[in-house]
Amino acid sequence: MKPVKEAKKYAKTLINIVGIESMPAALAELVVIEDLTAKSKEFKSLLLNPGISQAEREIALRKVAERLKLSEKVIKFIIHLTEIRVIVALSQIIKIATAIYLEKKRRARATVLTPIEISKDYEDRLKASLKKAIDRDVDIDFVMDPSLLGGILVKVGSTMYDSSIKGQLRLLKSELIK
């Protein structure tokens, strides 16, 4: 089986285990585990090392989970992923589970690159415009990008809306070259 198909299968399993209403908290907990795996070689070794017995791994994971205050369902999910050796696909599982959750809730996540801080009023107008354009409620993540000369760059899924000066200059250049 391809890793992507497995990740999709386990993402759906996660949603079934946790429930759609508890997904934001479960995804946040899984991101904590993913970050810990990326930052700590010891923790990563605990999850991946075949020399560690499953019983020892489970005890250690429960101790870590207790400190991180993870829910029982998420702990069991992580233990299951380590048992069947697909924990390496955790980032894909999180990404796919997030997409499925947003789809079921008729929501979208947008990343907005701006050269300056955005006011609350402008943020509200941007949310309303995006909702009108894509017919979904939108959660926005703002990223400051000083390389933009002005304007904004919005990414919703695989769609980009570029109203930056840099983007407009790029379009003008391509038109002049034609």
Secondary structure, DSSP 8 states (H G I E B T S, - for coil): --HHHHHHHHHHHHHHHH-GGGHHHHHHHHHHHHHHHHH-HHHHHHHH-TTS-HHHHHHHHHHHHHHHT--HHHHHHHHHHHHTT-GGGHHHHHHHHHHHHHHHTTEEEEEEEESS---HHHHHHHHHHHHHHHTSEEEEEEEE-TT--SS-EEEETTEEEE-SHHHHHHHHHHHHH-
